[in-house]
Amino acid sequence: QVQLVESGGGLVQAGRSLRLSCAASGRTFQVYNMAWFRQAPGKDREFVAAITWNSGATFYTDSVKGRFTISKGDAKNTFHLQMNSLRPDDTAIYYCAADPKIWAVATITTLNAYEYWGQGTQVTVSS
């Protein structure tokens, strides 16, 4: 069984920064493409950022480009989301997700491509 555990959410003022982390455990031999999605109240879950295991290529939704950075952690199957210049419309529950199909880059921004999900961490940005 694979478990994803997020950390780093919280309440911040607009313009400030937060760093989210996610660690996958349970299958130490497995590697993953990993991503962050978010869900604001009353809205669908949406793609935020992703990183491939093979090359470390990164992908971002337009609204976070230049402000958010996804990166691999030092430990295997850990990764981070550095969020700078936060805005009130970034307020949401942020979920990390892992896809063991590391060759499936074409679907890396697609919610249904991800097999494993964390429990979510709340990010609230006040104006």
C-alpha positions, 0 to 999 in steps of 0.5 A: 500500500502506498501512502502520500503524506503532505505537510507545510500548509497554513495561513499566510498573508497575500504576497508571502510564501509557503513550502509544501512537501510530500513524501511517498512511502510503502513501496520503496522500489517504486518511482513516480511522476508526482504532482500537486492538485488543489481544490477550492470551496465549491470548485473542481479539483484542478492541476497545479504542477507536476514533475517527471521522475525520469528527467525532472521536467516540470509542468505548471498551470498558467496561473502559478507560472513564475510564482510556484516551483515544484522540485524533487526532494533529497530523499527518494519519492519526496518532492516539494512545492515552493509557493511565492507571491501567494494570492487569495485565489490560491486558497484551497486544499492542496493534494499531492498525487503519484503516478507509477506510470513514469512513461505517461508524460502526455497525461501528467496534468490529468487528474485521472492519471494519478493512482495515489493521493494524499489526504490534502493540506489546507492553504489559506491566503488572506488579503 
